Structure formats: C-alpha cells, structure tokens
Amino acid sequence: MTTRMKREASTLLAGWFQRLGRSRFLRNVAVVTSGTAAAQAITIAFSPIITRLYGPDAFGNLGVFVAVVAVLSPVVTLAYGRAIVLPASDRDAEALLRLSLLVGIGVSISSAVIFGGLHRQIARVLGFNVAAQYLLLVPIVLLFSAPEEALSQWLIRKGQFRSVARVAVAQSAAVGAAKAGVGLFVATAPALFVLNAVGHALRAVLLWVGARSTLVGQRIRSTDIANRAKLSPLGTVAHTYRDFPMYRAPQALLNALSQHIPTLMLTAFFGPVPAGFYVLSTHVLTLPSALISESFGMVFRAHIAEAGHRGQRLRPLVLKVTVGLAAIGLLPFGVVIAFGPWLFGAVFGADWITAGEYARWLALWVYFMFVAVPCVEAIPLLGLQGQFLLFSVLLVAVRAGTLVFGALVLTSDVGAIAAFSVAGALLNIGLTTWVLLSSGGRLREDLRGESKE
C-alpha cells in the first residue's frame, strides 16, 4: 500500500469515527450498553459462587417459578406499556403509562385470586416439587412487573438511558450479593424464589425514582386545573393502541411460553436437574445477547419511531442494524458452540458440564434470536402485529413438538434440546426475512401525521 493510500485510508477511518461520535443513536446505545455490560459483569462474577452453592436441582425449581412469571408478565399490562414510546404526543404517552399501571393492578389481583385458590393444582401440573404455597409469590412479582415495564418504556421515550443503565447495575449487584450471602446459610430453591421477587420490587422502585422528575403528570399537577383537561382520556389511547392487547400481548405471552416451555417440559419428562442445566445455559447465553440486543432494542425502538414520524423509509435502518448484530454475535456464540462443555465445567464446576452441552445447541437458536431483535422492534410500527401473533402460535407449536420428539422418540434430554434449538434457529431466520421484506413502506397509518409537542 502506498503512502498516499495509507493517508487516504487513515482520513476515511478518522471521518468514520467522527460520524460515529456525532451519532445520537450510537451514543445512546453506548450508554445503555455500558450499563448492561456492568450489570452482566456483576452477574458473571457471582454466577460461579451461586452455582456451587445451590446446585442444578435448586436451579431447576427456580426455572419453573421464573417460567411461570415470565409467561404471565407480558400480559400484566396487556402490552400497553410497550406502546409508550410510540406516540408523538407526551400526553398520549402519559395516558398509556397510567393505563398500564391500572391494568397491571387489575391483572395482579386476578392472578392472586386464581393462585390463591388453585396453587396446589397448578403445582401438580407444572411438576413443581417444592411446597405449592411458594407459587403465591407469583402475583406479587406480577404486581411489580407492571411498573417495571411501563416506567422503563417511559424512560426510554424521554431519552433517560443513563437511568435505565444505573437501575440495571444496582439491581444486578443487589440480587447477586443477596443470592451469594443467603446461599451461605440457606441454599434452597425457596430462598431463590423470595430473592427473585425482591429483585423485581427493587427494580420497580429504582425505575420510579429515575422517572419521577420526567413524568408529564408531575408538571401538569403543578399547573392550573384547565391544563388537566389536556390529558388524553384513557379510553382514547386504549382504543388507538388496541392492537397491543389484541395482538402484541398474546404474541408476547406465546413467545415467552416458547422460550420457557423447555424448562417446564424437561421437568415433566426428566426431572428438575435437566431443567437446571437448561436454566443456567440459557442464562449464560443471554448475557452477550442482553448486552447488545437489549441495548440496541431500547434505543432502536425510540429511534425507529422517530424516523417513522419523519417519513423515512424503515427498511435501510432495520437492515443496517440487523447486519451489524449478525456480525457482532458471531464470535461469542461461536466460542460457546466450540468449547461449551469445557467452559461450563471450568467456570461453574463439574456438575454443570452437561449444561455446556446444552449451550452448544442453544447457541444456534439464541444467535438468530439475537439477530432478529431489530425486526421484532419494527413490527409494531409496521402494523404487522396480527401476522406476528400467528407466527408466535406456530413457534410455540413447533418448539413444543420438537421437545416431545426429543423426549419420546430420541429419549434424550440433549436430543430434545438439539431439536428445539435447530427449529428455533430456522424460525427466527424466517421471521427476520419476512420483516425485512415487509419494511419497505412507512410506519403504521394511525401514527402518521402526528407532531411532537
């Protein structure tokens, strides 16, 4: 390479980095990523201690508890919380926030009635081999899940990404330290259940502290009564964003079920120990996934909504971020596929080598799920939630079928995980392709023409 060519390449590279530095989108991603990275680093630091204290059996039972919470959490606000970032009007967004909290209270009370009367029967169906009364913690966790979702989306809307990052770090540090400390004295599954509930409560409180000063309602309450009339009626926003409870909430429920159904089915077919292997392996695999995909997802959700309001075509933006995530994910997931059992045995102890074998297969699925994040975030803006719901029904059916095939035909827990992972990878490839092909137009019709206040 000549001196001139080197100088030109250096100039181009310097210009590229300057453009990156001026990009508000990438700066926001960096803020959330740094917070998520710190939170995940804390989780990683505590994991080898926690796995040696509690063991696969306790993790398997925790997995059943978390699976129940995870499946129900997406419907606790009927997905209205997910719509908070979309309106151009802050009044509409604040109305969605209030609506989400009210719906969350109602859903939590309903779940408390159901679990209060049927917790023994539910425990029997789930194969929950810990005292059934611990399932009564589920409605409590759901009660905190509503403000968790609504307030985090509000902070994203207001660009308070540092607050989101600080909450992630504080929660990880507190919960990790609590699990390690409690495990020295009471290393049982019920202890993990209680600490899981405490972690949700802590996150809700911290998000409220971070969001309090930015809430529209705070400013409105300090002004005259006439301004209160400017608040959007709850019924109006509930109707405008009715596709969220109609399509996004059941889709999110089905997606959570498809991700957590292995825990429930492995417990039913093979007992809590294989379920514990699955819980740890997915937990480890979602660390790099959460670090990048959640950070990109949070910022990208607001960024693509803003781009849509400006009338930009969405496909180039979605495609660029999708390709970027595909490149970023190759190294970490490739390492797990190559060295999974050895890594898990070295880091978590000899009892967890089989979890590394699980991770080898699950990395294939999680990688393509990771790559699909921008497409999933674009679905509400493109008005594709009805079709996405149908896709989610197919997803649950295929994943459940592959697990049954692995358990009954292959008679192997590793075989069941392999079939599950290959099917998940193929379905996520199909989802990504479908959304990219559908993203050539503008955003959904009912969001066009709005203006920022």
MARLO-942827 format. One record per residue: residue in three letters; x, y, z of N, C-alpha, C in turn. Coordinates in steps of 0.2 Angstrom, whole numbers, plus 5000, padded with zeros to 4 digits. Layout:
REM MARLO-942827
ALAXYZXYZXYZ ...
This chain:
REM MARLO-942827
MET500449945000500050005000500450065000 THR500350114995500750174995500650225001 THR501050275002500950315007500350355006 ARG500150375000499550414999498950375000 MET498950304999498350265000498350255008 LYS498850255011498850245018498550315021 ARG498750365019498450435021497750435020 GLU497550415014496850425012496450375017 ALA496650315018496350265022496250295029 SER496850325032496850355038496250405039 THR496250455034495750505034495050475034 LEU494950425030494250395029494050365036 LEU494550335039494450305046494250355051 ALA494650405051494550465056493850495055 GLY493650505049493050535047492450485049 TRP492550425049492050375051491950375058 PHE492550385062492450385069492150455072 GLN492250505068491950565070491250565069 ARG491050535063490250525062489950485067 LEU490350435070490050385075489950425081 GLY490450475083490450515089489850565089 ARG489750585083489150635082488450605082 SER488450535081487850505081487450495088 ARG486950525088486550525095486350455096 PHE486150415091485850345091486450305094 LEU487050305092487650265094487850285101 ARG487750355102487950375109487450345114 ASN486850345113486350315117486450245118 VAL486650205112486750135113487350125117 ALA487850165117488450165121488250165128 VAL487850215130487650225137487350165140 VAL486850145136486450085139486850025139 THR487350015133487749955133488249955139 SER488550015141488950015146488649995153 GLY488050015154487649995160487449925160 THR487249895154487149825154487749785154 ALA488249805152488949775152489149765160 ALA489049825163489249825170488749775174 ALA488149775173487649735176487849665175 GLN487949645168488149575166488749555169 ALA489249605170489949585173489849565180 ILE489349605184489249585191488949515191 THR488449505187488049435186488549385185 ILE489049395180489549345179490049325185 ALA490149385188490649375194490349335200 PHE489649345201489349305206489149235204 SER489049225197488749155195489149095197 PRO489849095197490249035199490149025207 ILE490049075211489849065218489149035219 ILE488749065215488049045216487848975214 THR488148955208488048885205488348835210 ARG488948845213489248805218488848795225 LEU488448855226488048855232487448815232 TYR487048825226486348805225486348735222 GLY486648725216486648665213486148665207 PRO486148615203485648605197484948595200 ASP484848565205484148545207483748615209 ALA484148655213483848715215483748765209 PHE484148765204484148805198483548785194 GLY483448715194482848685190482148715193 ASN482148705200481548735203481448805202 LEU481948845203481948915201481748925194 GLY481948885189481748895182481048885181 VAL480748845185479948835184479648895187 PHE479848925193479548985195479649045191 VAL480249055188480349105183479949095177 ALA479949035175479549025169478749045169 VAL478449035175477849055176477749125176 VAL478249165180478249235180478349265173 ALA478849235169478949255163478449255158 VAL478049195158477449185153476949235155 LEU476849255161476249295163476449365163 SER477049385164477249455164477049495157 PRO477149465151476949505145476249535145 VAL475749495149475049515148474849555155 VAL475349575159475149605165474949675164 THR475149715159474949775156474549775150 LEU474349715148474049705141474549735136 ALA475149735137475649765132475549835131 TYR475149875134475049945133475749985135 GLY476149955140476749985142477249985136 ARG477149935131477649935126477449995121 ALA476850015121476650075116476950145118 ILE477150145124477350215127477850255123 VAL478250225120478750255116478450285109 LEU477950255107477650275100477350345099 PRO476950365103476550425102477050485101 ALA476850535096477250595096477050645102 SER476450635104476250675110476450645116 ASP476750685121476850665128476250655132 ARG475650685130475050675134474850605132 ASP474850585126474650515125475050465128 ALA475750475128476150435131476050425139 GLU475950485142475750485149475150445151 ALA474650455146474050425147474150345147 LEU474550325142474750255141475050225148 LEU475550275151475850255157475350235162 ARG474850285163474350275168473950215167 LEU473750205161473350145159473750085160 SER474350085159474750025160474750005168 LEU474850055172474850045179474150015182 LEU473650045179472950025181472849955179 VAL472949945173472849875170473349825174 GLY473949845176474349795180474049785187 ILE473849825190473549815196472949765196 GLY472549775191471949735190472149665188 VAL472649655184472849585182473249555188 SER473549595192473949565198473449535203 ILE472849575204472349555209472049495206 SER471849485200471549425197472049365197 SER472649375196473149325197473149295204 ALA473149345209473149325216472549285218 VAL471949295215471349255216471449185214 ILE471749185207471749115204472349075208 PHE472849105209473449065213473249055220 GLY472849095223472649085230472249025230 GLY471749015225471348955226471548895222 LEU472048905218472248845214473048825214 HIS473348855219474148845218474348775219 ARG473948735223474148665223474048625217 GLN473548645213473348605207473848635202 ILE474048695202474548725197475248695198 ALA475448685204476048655206476048585204 ARG475548545204475548475202475548475194 VAL475248515191475348515183476048535181 LEU476348585184476948605182477548555185 GLY477448515189477948465192478348505197 PHE478048555200478448595205478448555211 ASN479048535213479148485218479448525225 VAL479248585225479348625231478648645234 ALA478648665240477948675243477548725239 ALA476948705237476548745232476448815234 GLN476448825241476248895243476748945241 TYR477348925238477848975236477649005229 LEU477148975226476849005220476449065221 LEU476249075227475849135229476349195228 LEU476949185228477449245226477349265219 VAL477049225215476949245208476549315207 PRO475949315210475549385209475949445212 ILE476349435217476749485220477249515214 VAL477649465211478049485206477749515200 LEU477149495198476749525193476549595195 LEU476449605201476249675203476749725202 PHE477449705203477949745202478149745194 SER477949695190478149695183477849755179 ALA477249775181476849825178477249895178 PRO477449915184477849975184478549965181 GLU478849905181479449895178479449905171 GLU478949875167478849885160478649955158 ALA478149985162477950055160478450105161 LEU478750105167479250155169479950155164 SER480150095163480750085159480550115152 GLN479950095149479750125142479750205142 TRP479450225148479450305149480150335149 LEU480650305152481250325152481650325146 ILE481450275142481750265135481450325131 ARG480850335131480550385127480850455129 LYS480950465135481250535137481950535136 GLY482250485133483050485132483450475139 GLN483150455144483450445150483850375151 PHE484250365146484650295145485150285151 ARG485350345154485850335159485450305165 SER484850325166484450305172484350225171 VAL484150205165484050135164484650095165 ALA485250125163485850085164486050085172 ARG485950135176486050135183485650085186 VAL485050085184484550035188484749965186 ALA484949945180485249885179485849865183 VAL486249905184486849895188486749885195 ALA486249925198486149925205485749865207 GLN485249845202484849785203485349715203 SER485749715198486249655197486649655204 ALA486949705206487349705212487049685218 ALA486449705219486049695225485749625225 VAL485549595219485249525219485849475219 GLY486349495216486949445216487249435223 ALA487349495226487549495233487149455238 ALA486449465237485949435241485949355240 LYS485949335234485949265232486649235235 ALA487149265234487849235237487749235245 GLY487549285248487549295255487049245258 VAL486449245256485949195258486149125257 GLY486449115251486649045250487149015255 LEU487549055258487949035263487648995269 PHE487049015270486648995276486048955274 VAL485648975268485048935266485048935258 ALA485448885256485548875249484948825246 THR484348855246483748815244483448855238 ALA482948815235482548845230482148905232 PRO481748895238481348945241481649015242 ALA482349005244482749065245482749105238 LEU482949065233482949095226482349125224 PHE481749095226481049125224480949195227 VAL481149195234481049255238481449315235 LEU482149295234482549345231482349365224 ASN482049325220481849345213481349395214 ALA480849385219480349435220480649505222 VAL481049495227481449565230481749595224 GLY482049565219482449595214481949635210 HIS481349605208480849645204480549705208 ALA480449695214480249755218480749815218 LEU481449795219481949845219481949875212 ARG481949845207481949875200481349925199 ALA480749905201480249945201480350015204 VAL480550005211480650065215481250115212 LEU481750085209482350125206482150155200 LEU481650125196481450155190480950215191 TRP480550205197480150265199480550325201 VAL481050305205481550365207481850395201 GLY482050355196482350385190481850425185 ALA481250405185480750435180480350485184 ARG480350495190479850535194479950615191 SER480550635190480550705188480350715181 THR480350665176480150675169479450665168 LEU479050645172478350625171477950685169 VAL477550685164477150735162476650755167 GLY476350705171475850715176476150765181 GLN476850755183477150795188477050875186 ARG477250885180477250955178476450985177 ILE476050935175475350955174475050975181 ARG475250935186474950945193475151005196 SER475751035194475951095196475651155193 THR475251145188474951205184474251215186 ASP473851255182473151265184472751205182 ILE472151205184471651145183471451145176 ALA471451195172471251195165471751155161 ASN472351155163472851105159472751035160 ARG472451015165472250945166471850915161 ALA471450955158470950935153471350915147 LYS472050935146472450915140472650845141 LEU472550815147472750745147472350705142 SER472650655139472250615134471850565138 PRO471150555137470750505140471050435140 LEU471050405145471250335145470950295139 GLY470250305139469850265134470150275127 THR470350345125470550355119471250325117 VAL471650325121472350295120472250215120 ALA471750195124471650115124471450095118 HIS470950135114470650115108471250125102 THR471550185103472050195097472650135097 TYR472850115103473350065103473049995105 ARG472449985103472149925104472449855101 ASP472849865096473249815093473749785098 PHE473949825103474449795108474049745112 PRO473549755116473149695119472949645115 MET472749665109472449615104472949565101 TYR473549595099474049555096474649555100 ARG474949605102475649605105475649565112 ALA475149575116475149545122475049465121 PRO474649445117474649365117475249345113 GLN475549385108476149365105476749365110 ALA476749415114477249415119477249355124 LEU476649335126476449285130476749215127 LEU476549205120476749145117477449145116 ASN477749205115478549205114478849185120 ALA478649215126478849195132478749115134 LEU478149095132478049025133478548975129 SER478649005122479048965118479748965121 GLN480049015124480649015127480748975133 HIS480248975137480248945144479948875144 ILE479648855139479248785139479848735140 PRO480448745137480948685139481048675146 THR481048725150481048715157480548675160 LEU479848695158479348655161479248585158 MET479448575152479448505149480048465151 LEU480548495152481148455154481048435161 THR480748475165480548455172480048395172 ALA479548405167479048355167479348285164 PHE479748285159480048225156480648195160 PHE481048245162481748215165481848235172 GLY481448285175481548305182481948375182 PRO482048405188482248465189483048475187 VAL483448425187484148435186484248455179 PRO483948425174484048445167483748515166 ALA483148525169482948595169483448645172 GLY483748625177484348675180484848685175 PHE485048635171485548645166485348695160 TYR484648685159484448725154484348805156 VAL484148815162484148875165484848915165 LEU485348875167486048905168486248915161 SER486248875156486448885149486148935146 THR485448945146485149005143485349065147 HIS485449065153485649125157486349145154 VAL486749105154487449125151487449145144 LEU487049115140486949135133486649205132 THR486149225136485849285136486249345138 LEU486849325141487249385144487549425138 PRO487849395133488049435127487449465123 SER486949425123486349445119486049505123 ALA485949505129485649555133486149625132 LEU486749605133487249665132487149705126 ILE487049675120486949715114486249715112 SER485849665112485249665109484749715113 GLU484749705120484349745124484549825123 SER485149835123485449905122485149935116 PHE485349895110485049915104484349915104 GLY484049865107483249865106482949925110 MET483249945115482950005119483050065115 VAL483650085112483750145109483450135102 PHE483450085099483250075092482450085092 ARG482150065097481350075097481150145097 ALA481550185101481350255100481650285094 HIS482250265091482550295085482150285079 ILE481850215079481450205073480850235073 ALA480550245079479850285079479950355077 GLU480550385079480650455077480750455070 ALA481150405067481250405060480650405056 GLY480150355058479550345055479150415055 HIS479150445061478750515061479050565056 ARG479650555054479950605049479850585042 GLY479450525042479350495035479850465032 GLN480350435035480950405032480750325031 ARG481050305025480850235024481250195029 LEU480950135032481250105038481750045036 ARG481650015030482049955028482749965029 PRO483050025026483850035026484050035034 LEU483650065038483850075045483850005048 VAL483249965047483249895050483749855048 LEU483849855041484349805038485049825041 LYS485249885042485949905044486049875051 VAL485549885055485649865062485649785063 THR485249755058485249685058485849655056 VAL486149685051486849655049487349675054 GLY487349725057487849745062487749695068 LEU487149675070487149625076487349555074 ALA487249535067487449475065488249465065 ALA488549525063489249525064489549525071 ILE489249555075489449565082489349495086 GLY488849455084488649395088489049335086 LEU489449345080489749285078490349255083 LEU490749295086491249275090491049245096 PRO490649285100490449255107490049185106 PHE489549185101489149125101489549065098 GLY490049085093490449035090490949005095 VAL491149045100491549015106491148965110 VAL490548975111490148935115490048865111 ILE489848875105489748815101490448765101 ALA490948795101491648765100491848735107 PHE491748775112492048755119491548745124 GLY490948745123490348745128490548705134 PRO490548635134490648595140491248605144 TRP491848625140492448635144492348705148 LEU492048755145491948815148491548815154 PHE490948775154490448775159490848735165 GLY491148675163491448645169492048685172 ALA492448725169492948765172492648815176 VAL492148855173491848915177491348895182 PHE490948845181490348835186490448775190 GLY490948725188491048665192490848605188 ALA491148545190491048485186490348465185 ASP489848485190489148465190488848495184 TRP489148545181488748585176489048575169 ILE489448525168489748505161489148495156 THR488648455158488048445154487748505151 ALA487748555156487448625154487848655148 GLY488448645148488848665142488648635136 GLU488548565136488248535130487648565128 TYR487148575132486548615131486748675127 ALA487248715130487348785127487648775120 ARG487948725118488248715112487648725106 TRP487048685108486548685104486148755104 LEU486048775110485548835111485948895109 ALA486548895108486948955105486648965098 LEU486548915094486248925087485648955087 TRP485148935092484548975092484549045095 VAL484949055100485049125103485349175098 TYR485849145094486149195090485649225085 PHE485249175082484749205077484149245080 MET484049235086483549275090483849345091 PHE484549345093484949405094484949445088 VAL485049415082485049455076484349475074 ALA483849445076483149465074482849525078 VAL483249555083483049605088482749665084 PRO483149695079482849755076482249745072 CYS482149685069481549665066480949665070 VAL481049635076480549625081480349695084 GLU480749735085480649805087480249845082 ALA480349825075480049865070479349845069 ILE479149785071478449755070477849805072 PRO477849835078477349875079477249935075 LEU477749965073477750025069477550005062 LEU477649945059477449925053476749895052 GLY476449895058475749865058475749795057 LEU476249755059476249685057476049645063 GLN475749665068475649635075475249575074 GLY474749575070474249525069474649465066 GLN475049475061475449425057475949395062 PHE476249435066476749415071476349365077 LEU475749385078475449335083475349265080 LEU475149265073475149195070475749165070 PHE476349205069476949175069477149145076 SER476949175081477049155088476749095089 VAL476149085087475749025088476148965085 LEU476348975079476748925075477448915079 LEU477748965082478348955086478248905092 VAL477748925096477548885101477448805099 ALA477048795094476848735092477448695090 VAL477948725086478548695083479048675089 ARG479148725093479548715099479348655104 ALA478748655105478448605110478448535106 GLY478348535100478348475096479048445096 THR479548485095480248465095480448435101 LEU480248465107480448445113480148375115 VAL479448365113479148305114479448245109 PHE479648265103480048225099480748195102 GLY481048245105481748235108481648185114 ALA481048195118480948165124480748095123 LEU480248085118479848025117480247975112 VAL480448015107480747975101481547965102 LEU481848015103482648015105482747995112 THR482247995116482347985123483048015126 SER483148075125483748105127483648175128 ASP483848205134483748275135484148315131 VAL484748295129485248335125484948335118 GLY484648275116484248275109483648315109 ALA483348325114482748365114482948445113 ILE483548455117483748525116484048545109 ALA484348495106484648505099484048515095 ALA483548475095482948485090482648545091 PHE482548565098482248635100482648695097 SER483348685097483748745095483748745088 VAL483748695084483848695077483148725074 ALA482548705077481948735075481948805076 GLY482148825082482148895084482548945079 ALA483148915078483548955073483248965066 LEU482948915063482648915057482048965057 LEU481648965062481049005063481249085064 ASN481849095067482049165068482349185061 ILE482649145057482849165051482249185046 GLY481749145047481149165043480849225045 LEU480849235052480549305054480949365052 THR481549355052481949415050481849425043 THR481849375039481749385031481149415030 TRP480549395033479949425032479849495034 VAL480149515040480049585042480449635037 LEU481049605035481449645031481149655024 LEU480749605021480449615015479749655016 SER479549665022478949705023479049775025 SER479649795026479849855029480049905024 GLY479749895018479949945013479550015013 GLY478950005017478550065017478650105023 ARG478150145025478250195031477850155037 LEU477850195042477550165048476850165048 ARG476550135053475850115053475450185052 GLU474850175049474450235047474250275053 ASP474050245059473750295064474350335068 LEU474950325066475450365069475750415064 ARG475550415058475750465053475450535054 GLY475850585053475550655053475550675060 GLU475750645066475750665072476350715073 SER476350765077476850805078477050815085 LYS477750825086478050825093477750885096 GLU477650885103477450945107478050985109 
